[in-house]
Amino acid sequence: MADSTGRSGSRIRVLLVDDHQVVRRGLRTFLEVQEDIEVVGEASDGDEGIARAEELRPDVILMDVKMPGTDGIEALRRLRELANPARVLVVTSFTEQRTVVPALRAGAAGYVYKDIDPDALAGAIRSVHAGHVLLQPEVAQALLSQDGQGSTAGRPGSLTDREREVLGLIADGRSNREIARALVLSEKTVKTHVSNILMKLDLSDRTQAALWAVRHGIAE
């Protein structure tokens, strides 16, 4: 049953942003059979996606990268400027490093390819909705091979041993609650550690922290 804001219980509200109608139709057909996921709208380009995201306030946005007009990366930047709370999962056929890195730096919570198994896609939606950072193995490898990007961030030696532990768990896709449980800490303490990590490394969010950890060998 929907509440006064139009939200349906605890279902994950998803917005589809892709310029190919057949792709949107396929995604909708699959996602509509998931009991905990509700497709609340669609958009065919970045500008429409931003407008629909502001109107519908979805929990998760499935965003393509290459679209006419405003592309997915620019849409991500503008959503961030608007402080829209939706978590964005990039779903694209583009595997080039020059596409992956800007998308994640613009604020994507995850990056998967369109050939992902449907059940794995549903799992990815649930994962980013829960606050995790999600990258397919091929994406992580592309990031590892990048040549010196992000080199202005801090160095591993600036972190305490506990902060390194927390950072490793962030890179493993753990939420603050899961990190607190694993390290026997309070969630408030974990939040403080995360804030300190971002400040010391001059990073803006957990996604960038996870990528930094992979590049510097803190995460496997």
Buried (B, 14 or more C-beta within 10 A) or exposed (E): EEEEEEBEEEBBBBBBBBBEEEBBEBBEEBBEEBEEBBBBBBBBBBBBBBEBBEEBBBBBBBBBBEBEEBBBBBBBBBBBEEEBEBBBBBBBEBEEBEBBBBBBBBBBBBBBBBEBEBEEBBEBBBBBBBBBBBBBEEBBEBBEEBEEBBEEBBEBEBBEEBBBBBBBBBBBBBBBEBBBEBBEBEBEBBBBBBEBBBEBBEBEBBBBBBBBBBBBEBBE
